């Protein structure tokens, strides 16, 4: 046994030696991973430069405001009083191409478009008896101001229609996304040259783009229920705090109830599978009769399916029972650490609200990337070209179609009917446009790196605060006055480079996963089964690698917060320490996961049930001040409350989980560093000492630890 123990120590490092000067997170430390810190700062400077370049050359107005045929924006500038865009022939958007292509081109269609103050409210079509009348008589005097600017009053309607200066028909429309789209129940006019299922096309277009009415109703619902949503989020906050405080009192019974609950669920599953198997066995339903089929639901009617499920559940039940029998001591240690973590959080309640800082920083990173990407995507000078609805006519053959033109000088008296200078898109010949793809890749890398760095900062700061709690010999007297702020300043001052190093490793793996997902999406239609299997294996390997790096980084940040060493040394020390106590690690991890899952289920489920009964009007007799608001979609505030409760619970429990992991590493080092003697007393709680059967010759709170 002794030789095996020495062999394990050689493989996973030697135990930590006693250091009489160690008092928890060391104060005298130096900057770590300086080179990576400099690279990260240079990268951030470059990220800022990319944002400045995007701001200088970008034009996000094209996303926010629609353009007419001349490229002018509707709703701003000279068209300030005309916020809506009217398509002369909305059917050309449907018949010429598919809706995806139209959307990618900024909803530009091969038809004249103009800015209008309001969309048409009634159907109207130019009659045959109106062709010889003037534009003023047919359009202007009838309050149909839908002709292009500058059309003369005395121009014949027939001529204006031939040159597409005025629309030949109008449909009752609703503004959506700044554009006039027909109502879903409108009857299209009978027009020559238009074929196909127009009604279906209009319906698809409206279903995809016309969300105005829904958005208004959603806004009204939020306006009516926002304060009740805040009340629901307050309930989630209180429930999260109560659950963590509950762990301080009844962590043992709670964990026992959860474990017995899992055993009970598995036992019921075994019983149910046995009953199904027995019934199907009596019927003689066998898989040999069914054969192979792609209809997976058909396998529910054969006895072998339930027999296999019964065996799997029985094996899981047996493994869990054996773990309870042989690992009961380690489960008791895990329960004691959970109780200690609850005490640590109670001593430093400010740590529970640190996720708000992380959330704000994450929001800033995401917002900066989104704005920069939007500006980059809309960079370039607008380009205008000649266009005509019927370019194949003999009179249009001499006109240089698709060549550059000046939108301020529209062609007049041209032999080509409907010739116009229209907006085509943005030039891609500039320096920024040629480097657009590279700049967007730089932005994506910046997004992942900054997000991971912010998350690493939060983990390291919390680890420093909770480590100062564990290594305080006389609690709470020896706990620093401001442990969270001290850990925050210490981390930013000395370890920004180490955090950047760990975040960069994780970022590279995540980007590799994104690239692999993109390749898989593009090649999904042409892959054979072998290629799909290989791709699935690669994706699975990268997923496992990402999980491992997150686990390693998390423990490395704890070591950095305590000892102030660089990332590689901290990761190595954390990994070897955990491997020397691998069984305890697995038990604590699973017990903590089970407990936090139950906590999230309790908070989110409780808030969801209360929200459902309140917003659906099922709670009566609460008084006039507590009546549920009248809503269009009562499920909307319910889903908002559930999502908010999940975010709040995840934030609180992430702090608790970080506390457990930090105290666990400190506990493992305490076992190796000290022996309970007067000169080397343990720092762990009395509960842990009792479980381990150890004691301090220098009891905590009674004698001073020797220096």
C-alpha positions as CSV (number, residue, x, y, z in Angstrom):
1,X,0.0,0.0,0.0
2,X,2.8,2.4,0.8
3,X,4.4,1.8,-2.6
4,X,1.2,2.5,-4.4
5,X,0.7,5.7,-2.4
6,X,4.2,6.9,-3.3
7,X,3.5,6.0,-6.9
8,X,0.3,8.1,-6.9
9,X,2.1,11.0,-5.3
10,X,4.8,10.8,-7.9
11,X,2.2,10.9,-10.7
12,X,0.1,13.8,-9.2
13,X,2.7,15.7,-7.3
14,X,3.7,15.8,-3.7
15,X,1.4,17.1,-0.9
16,X,1.6,20.8,0.1
17,X,4.3,21.4,2.7
18,X,3.7,23.3,5.9
19,X,4.5,27.0,5.7
20,X,4.5,28.9,9.0
21,X,4.0,32.3,7.3
22,X,0.9,31.3,5.3
23,X,-2.2,33.2,6.4
24,X,-4.5,32.7,3.4
25,X,-4.4,34.8,0.2
26,X,-0.9,36.3,0.3
27,X,-0.6,40.0,0.2
28,X,2.9,40.4,-1.2
29,X,2.6,39.2,-4.8
30,X,3.7,40.4,-8.2
31,X,2.2,40.7,-11.6
32,X,1.7,37.4,-13.4
33,X,1.6,36.5,-17.1
34,X,2.8,40.0,-18.0
35,X,3.3,39.2,-21.7
36,X,-0.3,38.0,-22.0
37,X,-1.5,41.0,-20.2
38,X,0.3,43.3,-22.7
39,X,-1.1,41.3,-25.6
40,X,-4.6,41.5,-24.2
41,X,-4.3,45.3,-23.7
42,X,-3.0,45.7,-27.3
43,X,-5.9,43.6,-28.5
44,X,-8.4,45.8,-26.6
45,X,-6.8,48.9,-28.2
46,X,-7.2,47.3,-31.6
47,X,-10.8,46.4,-30.7
48,X,-11.4,50.0,-29.9
49,X,-9.8,51.1,-33.2
50,X,-12.0,48.7,-35.1
51,X,-15.0,50.3,-33.3
52,X,-13.8,53.8,-34.3
53,X,-13.3,52.8,-37.9
54,X,-16.7,51.1,-38.0
55,X,-18.3,54.3,-36.5
56,X,-16.5,56.5,-39.1
57,X,-17.5,54.4,-42.2
58,X,-20.6,52.7,-41.1
59,X,-24.2,53.7,-41.8
60,X,-26.6,51.9,-39.5
61,X,-29.4,54.1,-40.7
62,X,-30.1,51.7,-43.6
63,X,-31.1,49.1,-41.0
64,X,-33.2,51.5,-38.9
65,X,-34.8,53.4,-41.8
66,X,-36.1,52.2,-45.2
67,X,-34.8,53.8,-48.4
68,X,-36.8,54.9,-51.4
69,X,-35.8,54.3,-55.0
70,X,-33.4,57.3,-55.0
71,X,-31.6,56.0,-51.9
72,X,-33.1,58.7,-49.6
73,X,-34.1,57.6,-46.1
74,X,-37.7,57.7,-45.0
75,X,-38.4,59.3,-41.7
76,X,-35.4,61.6,-41.4
77,X,-33.9,64.6,-43.3
78,X,-36.1,65.9,-46.2
79,X,-38.5,63.0,-45.6
80,X,-38.9,63.6,-41.9
81,X,-42.7,63.7,-42.2
82,X,-42.8,60.6,-44.5
83,X,-41.7,57.7,-42.3
84,X,-43.3,54.9,-44.4
85,X,-42.1,53.3,-47.6
86,X,-44.7,52.4,-50.3
87,X,-44.0,49.8,-53.0
88,X,-45.8,50.7,-56.3
89,X,-46.1,47.0,-57.1
90,X,-45.7,44.9,-54.0
91,X,-46.2,41.7,-56.1
92,X,-42.8,42.2,-57.7
93,X,-41.2,41.5,-54.4
94,X,-42.9,38.2,-54.3
95,X,-42.8,37.0,-57.9
96,X,-39.3,38.2,-58.7
97,X,-37.5,36.3,-55.9
98,X,-38.0,34.7,-52.6
99,X,-38.5,36.5,-49.3
100,X,-35.1,35.6,-47.9
101,X,-33.3,37.2,-50.9
102,X,-35.5,40.3,-50.5
103,X,-34.7,40.6,-46.8
104,X,-30.9,40.2,-47.5
105,X,-31.1,43.1,-50.0
106,X,-32.6,45.4,-47.4
107,X,-36.1,44.7,-48.6
108,X,-35.4,46.3,-52.0
109,X,-37.7,45.2,-54.8
110,X,-37.6,45.7,-58.6
111,X,-40.4,48.4,-58.4
112,X,-40.4,52.1,-57.7
113,X,-40.5,53.0,-54.0
114,X,-41.4,56.3,-52.4
115,X,-41.7,57.7,-48.9
116,X,-45.2,58.5,-47.8
117,X,-46.7,60.1,-44.7
118,X,-49.3,57.3,-44.3
119,X,-50.1,54.0,-45.9
120,X,-53.2,53.6,-48.2
121,X,-56.3,52.8,-46.2
122,X,-58.6,51.5,-49.1
123,X,-58.3,49.5,-52.3
124,X,-58.2,51.4,-55.5
125,X,-57.3,50.7,-59.1
126,X,-56.9,53.1,-62.1
127,X,-60.0,52.7,-64.3
128,X,-59.8,52.6,-68.1
129,X,-61.8,55.9,-68.2
130,X,-59.1,57.6,-66.2
131,X,-56.2,56.9,-68.5
132,X,-56.7,60.1,-70.5
133,X,-57.2,62.3,-67.4
134,X,-54.5,64.2,-65.7
135,X,-52.5,63.1,-62.7
136,X,-53.9,66.0,-60.7
137,X,-57.4,65.0,-61.3
138,X,-56.9,61.3,-60.5
139,X,-54.3,61.5,-57.7
140,X,-53.8,64.9,-56.2
141,X,-57.4,66.1,-56.0
142,X,-58.5,62.8,-54.5
143,X,-55.9,63.0,-51.8
144,X,-53.9,60.1,-53.3
145,X,-50.4,61.6,-52.9
146,X,-48.5,58.5,-53.9
147,X,-46.8,59.7,-57.1
148,X,-43.1,60.2,-57.2
149,X,-42.0,63.8,-56.3
150,X,-42.0,66.2,-59.2
151,X,-44.7,64.6,-61.4
152,X,-46.5,67.4,-63.2
153,X,-50.1,68.2,-62.4
154,X,-51.1,68.1,-66.1
155,X,-49.4,64.8,-67.1
156,X,-51.7,62.2,-68.4
157,X,-52.3,59.2,-66.2
158,X,-51.5,56.8,-69.0
159,X,-48.1,58.4,-69.5
160,X,-47.3,58.4,-65.7
161,X,-48.2,54.8,-65.5
162,X,-46.1,53.9,-68.5
163,X,-43.1,55.6,-67.0
164,X,-44.0,54.2,-63.5
165,X,-44.2,57.6,-62.0
166,X,-47.5,56.8,-60.2
167,X,-48.9,53.5,-58.9
168,X,-51.6,51.7,-61.0
169,X,-53.3,50.4,-57.9
170,X,-53.4,50.8,-54.1
171,X,-54.1,48.2,-51.4
172,X,-55.1,48.8,-47.8
173,X,-51.8,48.5,-46.0
174,X,-50.3,48.5,-42.5
175,X,-46.9,50.0,-41.7
176,X,-44.5,47.3,-40.5
177,X,-40.7,47.8,-40.3
178,X,-41.2,51.2,-41.8
179,X,-42.9,49.7,-44.9
180,X,-46.5,49.5,-46.1
181,X,-47.5,45.9,-46.4
182,X,-51.1,44.8,-47.5
183,X,-53.5,43.4,-45.1
184,X,-53.7,39.6,-45.0
185,X,-57.4,39.5,-46.1
186,X,-57.0,41.9,-49.0
187,X,-58.3,40.8,-52.4
188,X,-55.6,41.6,-55.0
189,X,-56.7,43.3,-58.2
190,X,-56.8,41.6,-61.6
191,X,-53.7,42.9,-63.3
192,X,-52.1,41.7,-66.6
193,X,-48.7,40.1,-66.3
194,X,-49.1,39.0,-62.7
195,X,-49.4,35.3,-62.2
196,X,-49.0,32.8,-59.4
197,X,-50.6,32.5,-56.1
198,X,-50.5,36.2,-55.1
199,X,-52.7,35.8,-52.0
200,X,-50.3,33.1,-50.6
201,X,-47.3,35.4,-51.4
202,X,-48.8,38.3,-49.6
203,X,-49.8,36.1,-46.6
204,X,-46.2,34.8,-46.4
205,X,-44.7,38.3,-46.6
206,X,-47.0,39.6,-43.9
207,X,-46.5,36.7,-41.6
208,X,-42.7,37.2,-41.9
209,X,-42.5,41.0,-41.6
210,X,-45.7,42.5,-40.3
211,X,-45.3,42.3,-36.5
212,X,-46.6,45.8,-35.6
213,X,-49.9,44.7,-34.1
214,X,-48.2,42.0,-32.0
215,X,-45.4,44.3,-30.9
216,X,-47.9,47.0,-29.8
217,X,-49.9,44.4,-27.8
218,X,-46.6,43.1,-26.2
219,X,-45.7,46.7,-25.3
220,X,-49.1,47.2,-23.7
221,X,-48.8,44.0,-21.7
222,X,-45.4,45.0,-20.3
223,X,-46.8,48.5,-19.5
224,X,-49.7,46.9,-17.6
225,X,-47.6,44.2,-15.8
226,X,-44.1,45.5,-15.3
227,X,-44.5,46.2,-11.6
228,X,-45.9,42.7,-11.0
229,X,-43.0,41.3,-12.9
230,X,-40.7,43.1,-10.6
231,X,-42.6,41.7,-7.6
232,X,-42.0,38.2,-9.1
233,X,-38.3,38.9,-9.5
234,X,-38.3,40.1,-5.9
235,X,-39.9,36.8,-4.8
236,X,-37.1,34.9,-6.8
237,X,-34.5,37.0,-4.9
238,X,-36.0,36.2,-1.5
239,X,-36.4,32.5,-2.4
240,X,-32.8,32.2,-3.5
241,X,-31.5,33.8,-0.3
242,X,-33.8,31.6,1.9
243,X,-32.6,28.5,0.2
244,X,-28.9,29.4,0.8
245,X,-29.7,30.3,4.5
246,X,-31.7,27.0,4.7
247,X,-28.6,25.1,3.8
248,X,-26.9,26.5,6.9
249,X,-29.5,24.9,9.1
250,X,-30.6,21.7,7.3
251,X,-28.0,20.9,4.7
252,X,-27.7,17.3,5.8
253,X,-31.4,16.4,5.8
254,X,-31.9,18.3,2.6
255,X,-29.2,16.4,0.8
256,X,-30.5,13.1,2.3
257,X,-34.0,13.9,1.0
258,X,-32.7,14.7,-2.5
259,X,-30.7,11.4,-2.6
260,X,-33.6,9.4,-1.4
261,X,-35.8,11.2,-3.9
262,X,-33.5,10.1,-6.7
263,X,-33.5,6.5,-5.4
264,X,-37.3,6.6,-5.2
265,X,-37.6,7.9,-8.8
266,X,-35.3,5.1,-10.0
267,X,-37.2,2.5,-8.0
268,X,-40.5,3.7,-9.5
269,X,-38.9,3.5,-13.0
270,X,-37.8,-0.1,-12.4
271,X,-41.3,-1.0,-11.2
272,X,-43.0,0.7,-14.2
273,X,-40.6,-1.0,-16.7
274,X,-41.2,-4.4,-15.0
275,X,-45.0,-3.9,-15.3
276,X,-44.8,-2.9,-19.0
277,X,-42.4,-5.8,-19.7
278,X,-44.7,-8.3,-18.0
279,X,-47.8,-7.1,-19.9
280,X,-46.0,-7.3,-23.3
281,X,-44.5,-10.6,-22.4
282,X,-48.0,-12.1,-21.8
283,X,-49.1,-10.7,-25.2
284,X,-46.1,-12.2,-26.9
285,X,-44.9,-8.8,-28.4
286,X,-41.3,-9.4,-29.4
287,X,-38.8,-7.4,-31.4
288,X,-38.4,-10.3,-33.8
289,X,-42.0,-9.7,-34.9
290,X,-41.5,-6.0,-35.3
291,X,-38.1,-6.1,-37.1
292,X,-36.1,-3.0,-37.9
293,X,-38.0,0.3,-38.4
294,X,-37.2,4.0,-38.3
295,X,-40.4,4.7,-36.3
296,X,-38.9,4.8,-32.8
297,X,-42.3,5.0,-31.1
298,X,-43.0,1.5,-32.4
299,X,-40.3,0.1,-30.1
300,X,-42.5,1.0,-27.1
301,X,-44.7,-1.9,-28.0
302,X,-42.1,-4.7,-27.7
303,X,-40.9,-6.3,-24.5
304,X,-37.2,-6.1,-25.1
305,X,-37.3,-2.3,-25.0
306,X,-38.7,-2.3,-21.4
307,X,-36.3,-5.1,-20.4
308,X,-33.3,-3.0,-21.5
309,X,-34.7,0.0,-19.7
310,X,-35.2,-2.0,-16.6
311,X,-31.7,-3.3,-16.6
312,X,-30.2,0.2,-17.1
313,X,-32.3,1.6,-14.2
314,X,-31.4,-1.3,-12.0
315,X,-27.7,-0.8,-12.6
316,X,-28.0,2.9,-11.8
317,X,-29.9,2.1,-8.7
318,X,-27.3,-0.4,-7.6
319,X,-24.4,2.0,-8.3
320,X,-26.1,4.7,-6.3
321,X,-26.8,2.4,-3.3
322,X,-23.1,1.2,-3.4
323,X,-22.0,4.8,-3.4
324,X,-24.1,5.6,-0.4
325,X,-22.7,2.6,1.5
326,X,-19.0,3.0,0.6
327,X,-18.8,6.8,0.2
328,X,-21.0,7.8,3.1
329,X,-18.0,9.4,4.8
330,X,-17.2,11.6,1.8
331,X,-20.8,12.5,1.4
332,X,-20.8,13.7,5.0
333,X,-17.7,15.8,4.2
334,X,-19.6,17.3,1.2
335,X,-22.5,18.2,3.4
336,X,-20.3,19.8,5.9
337,X,-18.6,21.9,3.2
338,X,-22.0,23.0,1.9
339,X,-22.9,24.1,5.4
340,X,-19.6,25.9,5.7
341,X,-20.2,27.6,2.3
342,X,-23.5,28.9,3.6
343,X,-21.8,30.4,6.6
344,X,-19.2,32.0,4.4
345,X,-21.9,33.6,2.2
346,X,-23.7,34.8,5.3
347,X,-20.6,36.4,6.6
348,X,-20.0,38.2,3.3
349,X,-23.4,39.0,1.9
350,X,-21.9,41.5,-0.6
351,X,-20.6,38.5,-2.6
352,X,-24.2,37.6,-3.5
353,X,-24.7,40.8,-5.4
354,X,-21.3,40.7,-7.3
355,X,-23.0,38.9,-10.2
356,X,-24.7,42.3,-10.9
357,X,-21.2,43.7,-11.7
358,X,-20.5,40.7,-13.9
359,X,-23.8,41.1,-15.7
360,X,-23.2,44.8,-16.4
361,X,-19.7,44.1,-17.8
362,X,-21.1,41.3,-20.0
363,X,-23.8,43.6,-21.2
364,X,-21.3,46.2,-22.2
365,X,-19.1,43.6,-24.1
366,X,-22.1,42.3,-26.0
367,X,-23.5,45.8,-26.8
368,X,-20.1,47.0,-28.0
369,X,-19.7,44.0,-30.3
370,X,-23.3,44.3,-31.6
371,X,-22.9,48.0,-32.4
372,X,-19.5,47.5,-34.0
373,X,-20.7,44.6,-36.1
374,X,-23.7,46.7,-37.3
375,X,-21.6,49.6,-38.3
376,X,-19.1,47.4,-40.1
377,X,-21.9,45.6,-42.0
378,X,-23.2,49.0,-43.2
379,X,-20.0,50.6,-44.2
380,X,-19.3,51.8,-47.7
381,X,-20.6,54.5,-50.1
382,X,-24.1,54.1,-51.6
383,X,-24.2,53.1,-55.3
384,X,-26.9,54.1,-57.7
385,X,-27.6,52.6,-61.2
386,X,-30.0,53.0,-64.0
387,X,-33.0,50.6,-63.9
388,X,-36.2,50.1,-65.9
389,X,-39.1,47.7,-65.3
390,X,-38.9,46.4,-68.9
391,X,-35.3,46.7,-69.9
392,X,-35.8,44.2,-72.7
393,X,-37.9,46.6,-74.8
394,X,-36.3,47.8,-78.1
395,X,-36.4,51.4,-76.9
396,X,-34.3,50.5,-73.8
397,X,-31.5,48.7,-75.7
398,X,-29.5,51.9,-76.0
399,X,-29.7,52.8,-72.3
400,X,-26.7,51.7,-70.3
401,X,-28.5,49.6,-67.6
402,X,-26.8,48.9,-64.3
403,X,-24.3,51.7,-64.8
404,X,-23.6,54.4,-62.2
405,X,-25.8,57.4,-62.1
406,X,-26.6,60.5,-60.0
407,X,-29.8,60.0,-57.9
408,X,-30.4,63.8,-57.8
409,X,-30.6,64.0,-61.5
410,X,-33.4,61.6,-62.6
411,X,-33.7,60.9,-66.3
412,X,-36.4,63.0,-68.1
413,X,-38.0,62.4,-71.5
414,X,-36.2,59.1,-71.9
415,X,-37.3,56.7,-74.7
416,X,-37.1,53.9,-72.2
417,X,-40.4,53.7,-70.1
418,X,-39.9,53.9,-66.4
419,X,-36.1,54.5,-66.6
420,X,-34.9,55.6,-63.1
421,X,-31.7,56.0,-61.1
422,X,-32.2,53.7,-58.1
423,X,-30.2,52.6,-55.1
424,X,-28.4,49.3,-55.7
425,X,-26.2,48.8,-52.6
426,X,-23.0,49.8,-51.0
427,X,-19.6,49.8,-52.7
428,X,-17.1,47.2,-51.5
429,X,-14.0,48.6,-53.1
430,X,-12.7,50.7,-50.1
431,X,-10.0,49.6,-47.7
432,X,-12.5,49.0,-44.9
433,X,-14.8,47.1,-47.2
434,X,-12.0,44.9,-48.5
435,X,-11.1,44.0,-44.9
436,X,-14.7,43.7,-43.8
437,X,-14.6,40.0,-43.2
438,X,-11.3,40.2,-41.3
439,X,-12.6,43.0,-39.1
440,X,-15.8,41.0,-38.3
441,X,-13.6,38.0,-37.4
442,X,-11.6,40.3,-35.1
443,X,-14.8,41.5,-33.5
444,X,-16.0,37.9,-32.9
445,X,-12.7,37.0,-31.3
446,X,-12.9,40.2,-29.2
447,X,-16.5,39.2,-28.1
448,X,-15.5,35.7,-26.9
449,X,-12.2,36.9,-25.3
450,X,-13.8,39.8,-23.4
451,X,-16.7,37.7,-22.2
452,X,-14.5,34.9,-20.9
453,X,-12.2,37.5,-19.3
454,X,-15.1,39.1,-17.4
455,X,-16.3,35.7,-16.2
456,X,-12.8,34.8,-15.2
457,X,-12.5,38.1,-13.3
458,X,-15.7,37.3,-11.3
459,X,-14.5,33.8,-10.4
460,X,-11.1,34.9,-9.3
461,X,-12.5,37.8,-7.2
462,X,-15.0,35.6,-5.4
463,X,-12.4,32.9,-4.9
464,X,-10.1,35.5,-3.2
465,X,-12.9,36.6,-0.9
466,X,-14.0,33.1,0.1
467,X,-10.4,31.9,0.6
468,X,-9.9,34.7,3.1
469,X,-12.9,33.3,5.0
470,X,-11.5,29.8,5.2
471,X,-8.0,30.8,6.2
472,X,-9.2,33.1,8.9
473,X,-8.2,31.1,12.1
474,X,-10.5,33.0,14.4
475,X,-13.8,33.5,12.5
476,X,-15.2,36.1,12.1
477,X,-12.5,38.2,13.8
478,X,-9.7,37.4,11.4
479,X,-11.8,37.9,8.2
480,X,-10.7,41.1,6.4
481,X,-12.9,44.1,6.7
482,X,-13.6,44.4,3.0
483,X,-12.7,41.0,1.5
484,X,-14.6,41.4,-1.8
485,X,-13.2,44.8,-2.7
486,X,-9.7,43.8,-1.6
487,X,-9.9,40.7,-3.8
488,X,-11.2,42.8,-6.7
489,X,-8.4,45.3,-6.5
490,X,-5.8,42.6,-6.0
491,X,-7.0,40.6,-9.0
492,X,-7.1,43.6,-11.4
493,X,-3.7,44.9,-10.3
494,X,-1.7,41.7,-10.4
495,X,-3.6,39.0,-12.4
496,X,-5.3,40.6,-15.4
497,X,-2.7,38.8,-17.6
498,X,-3.4,35.4,-16.1
499,X,-7.1,35.8,-16.5
500,X,-6.5,36.8,-20.1
501,X,-4.4,33.7,-20.7
502,X,-7.0,31.4,-19.4
503,X,-9.8,33.2,-21.3
504,X,-7.8,33.0,-24.5
505,X,-7.4,29.3,-24.3
506,X,-11.1,28.9,-23.7
507,X,-11.9,31.3,-26.5
508,X,-9.8,29.4,-29.1
509,X,-11.7,26.2,-28.3
510,X,-15.1,28.0,-28.5
511,X,-14.2,29.5,-31.8
512,X,-13.1,26.1,-33.1
513,X,-16.5,24.8,-32.1
514,X,-18.3,27.6,-33.9
515,X,-16.3,27.0,-37.0
516,X,-17.1,23.3,-36.9
517,X,-20.8,24.0,-36.4
518,X,-20.7,26.3,-39.4
519,X,-19.0,23.7,-41.6
520,X,-21.4,21.1,-40.5
521,X,-24.3,23.3,-41.3
522,X,-23.0,24.1,-44.8
523,X,-22.2,20.5,-45.6
524,X,-25.1,18.8,-43.9
525,X,-27.0,18.2,-47.2
526,X,-24.0,16.5,-49.0
527,X,-22.5,14.5,-46.1
528,X,-22.5,10.7,-46.2
529,X,-23.1,8.7,-43.0
530,X,-19.4,8.2,-42.4
531,X,-18.7,12.0,-42.7
532,X,-21.5,12.8,-40.4
533,X,-20.2,10.3,-37.8
534,X,-16.7,11.8,-38.0
535,X,-18.1,15.3,-37.7
536,X,-20.2,14.3,-34.7
537,X,-17.0,12.8,-33.1
538,X,-15.1,16.0,-33.6
539,X,-17.9,18.1,-32.2
540,X,-18.2,15.8,-29.2
541,X,-14.4,16.0,-28.6
542,X,-14.4,19.8,-28.7
543,X,-17.4,19.9,-26.3
544,X,-15.6,17.7,-23.8
545,X,-12.4,19.8,-24.2
546,X,-14.3,23.0,-23.6
547,X,-15.9,21.5,-20.4
548,X,-12.5,20.3,-19.2
549,X,-10.9,23.7,-19.8
550,X,-13.7,25.5,-18.0
551,X,-13.2,23.1,-15.0
552,X,-9.4,23.6,-15.1
553,X,-9.6,27.4,-15.4
554,X,-12.0,27.7,-12.6
555,X,-9.7,25.9,-10.2
556,X,-6.7,27.6,-11.6
557,X,-8.3,31.0,-10.8
558,X,-8.8,29.8,-7.2
559,X,-5.1,29.0,-6.9
560,X,-4.2,32.4,-8.4
561,X,-6.5,34.2,-5.9
562,X,-4.8,32.4,-3.0
563,X,-1.1,32.2,-4.0
564,X,-0.7,34.8,-6.8
565,X,1.2,32.6,-9.1
566,X,0.9,32.5,-12.9
567,X,-1.8,30.7,-14.8
568,X,0.2,27.6,-15.8
569,X,1.6,26.9,-12.3
570,X,-1.8,27.5,-10.7
571,X,-3.5,25.2,-13.1
572,X,-0.9,22.5,-12.5
573,X,-1.1,22.8,-8.7
574,X,-4.9,22.7,-8.8
575,X,-5.1,19.8,-11.1
576,X,-2.6,17.6,-9.1
577,X,-4.3,18.5,-5.9
578,X,-7.7,17.5,-7.3
579,X,-6.3,14.3,-8.7
580,X,-4.8,13.3,-5.3
581,X,-8.4,13.5,-4.0
582,X,-10.4,12.5,-7.1
583,X,-13.0,10.5,-5.2
584,X,-13.8,13.5,-2.9
585,X,-14.0,15.7,-6.0
586,X,-16.5,13.5,-7.8
587,X,-18.7,13.1,-4.7
588,X,-18.7,16.9,-3.9
589,X,-19.3,17.8,-7.5
590,X,-22.3,15.6,-7.8
591,X,-23.8,16.4,-4.5
592,X,-23.4,20.2,-5.2
593,X,-24.9,19.8,-8.7
594,X,-27.9,17.9,-7.3
595,X,-28.5,20.5,-4.6
596,X,-28.2,23.5,-6.8
597,X,-30.4,21.9,-9.4
598,X,-33.0,21.4,-6.7
599,X,-32.6,25.0,-5.6
600,X,-33.1,26.3,-9.1
601,X,-36.1,24.1,-9.6
602,X,-37.5,25.4,-6.3
603,X,-37.0,29.1,-7.2
604,X,-38.0,28.9,-10.9
605,X,-40.9,26.5,-10.3
606,X,-42.2,28.5,-7.3
607,X,-42.1,31.8,-9.2
608,X,-43.6,30.2,-12.4
609,X,-46.5,28.7,-10.5
610,X,-47.3,31.9,-8.6
611,X,-47.1,33.9,-11.8
612,X,-49.3,31.5,-13.7
613,X,-52.1,31.6,-11.0
614,X,-51.8,35.4,-10.7
615,X,-51.6,36.6,-14.3
616,X,-54.2,34.0,-15.5
617,X,-56.7,35.3,-12.9
618,X,-56.9,32.1,-10.9
619,X,-56.2,33.8,-7.6
620,X,-59.4,35.5,-6.4
621,X,-60.2,37.7,-3.3
622,X,-56.9,39.5,-2.9
623,X,-58.5,42.9,-2.9
624,X,-58.7,45.7,-5.4
625,X,-55.0,46.6,-5.2
626,X,-53.9,43.1,-6.0
627,X,-56.1,42.4,-9.1
628,X,-54.4,40.8,-12.0
629,X,-54.0,43.2,-15.0
630,X,-56.0,42.7,-18.1
631,X,-53.6,41.4,-20.7
632,X,-53.6,40.4,-24.4
633,X,-51.1,37.6,-23.8
634,X,-51.1,36.5,-20.1
635,X,-48.3,34.0,-20.8
636,X,-45.9,36.9,-21.7
637,X,-45.3,38.2,-18.1
638,X,-45.3,34.6,-16.9
639,X,-42.4,33.7,-19.3
640,X,-40.6,36.9,-18.4
641,X,-40.9,36.2,-14.7
642,X,-39.7,32.6,-15.2
643,X,-36.7,33.7,-17.2
644,X,-35.8,36.5,-14.8
645,X,-36.1,34.0,-11.8
646,X,-33.8,31.6,-13.6
647,X,-31.2,34.4,-14.2
648,X,-31.4,35.5,-10.5
649,X,-31.2,32.0,-9.2
650,X,-28.3,31.2,-11.5
651,X,-26.5,34.3,-10.3
652,X,-26.9,33.5,-6.6
653,X,-26.1,29.9,-7.0
654,X,-23.1,30.5,-9.1
655,X,-21.7,32.5,-6.2
656,X,-22.5,29.6,-3.8
657,X,-21.0,27.1,-6.2
658,X,-17.8,29.2,-6.4
659,X,-17.7,29.3,-2.6
660,X,-18.0,25.5,-2.3
661,X,-15.2,25.0,-4.9
662,X,-12.9,27.5,-3.1
663,X,-13.5,26.1,0.4
664,X,-13.0,22.5,-1.0
665,X,-9.6,23.3,-2.4
666,X,-8.6,25.1,0.8
667,X,-9.9,22.1,2.8
668,X,-7.7,19.7,0.7
669,X,-4.7,21.9,1.3
670,X,-5.5,22.2,4.9
671,X,-5.3,18.5,5.3
672,X,-1.9,18.3,3.6
673,X,-0.5,21.5,5.1
674,X,-1.4,20.9,8.8
675,X,-1.7,18.1,11.2
676,X,-3.8,19.5,14.1
677,X,-0.9,20.0,16.4
678,X,-0.4,23.2,18.5
679,X,2.1,24.5,15.9
680,X,0.2,23.3,12.9
681,X,-3.6,23.5,13.8
682,X,-6.3,22.9,11.2
683,X,-8.3,25.8,9.8
684,X,-11.4,23.8,9.0
685,X,-14.6,23.9,11.0
686,X,-15.4,21.8,14.0
687,X,-17.9,19.8,12.0
688,X,-15.3,18.8,9.4
689,X,-12.9,17.9,12.2
690,X,-15.5,15.7,13.9
691,X,-16.3,13.9,10.6
692,X,-12.6,13.3,9.9
693,X,-12.0,12.1,13.5
694,X,-9.4,14.8,14.0
695,X,-9.0,17.6,16.5
696,X,-6.9,20.7,17.1
697,X,-4.6,21.1,20.0
698,X,-5.1,24.8,19.5
699,X,-8.9,25.1,19.6
700,X,-10.3,27.9,17.4
701,X,-11.3,31.0,19.3
702,X,-9.4,30.0,22.5
703,X,-5.7,30.1,21.7
704,X,-3.7,32.1,19.3
705,X,-2.0,30.3,16.4
706,X,1.7,30.4,16.8
707,X,3.7,32.3,14.3
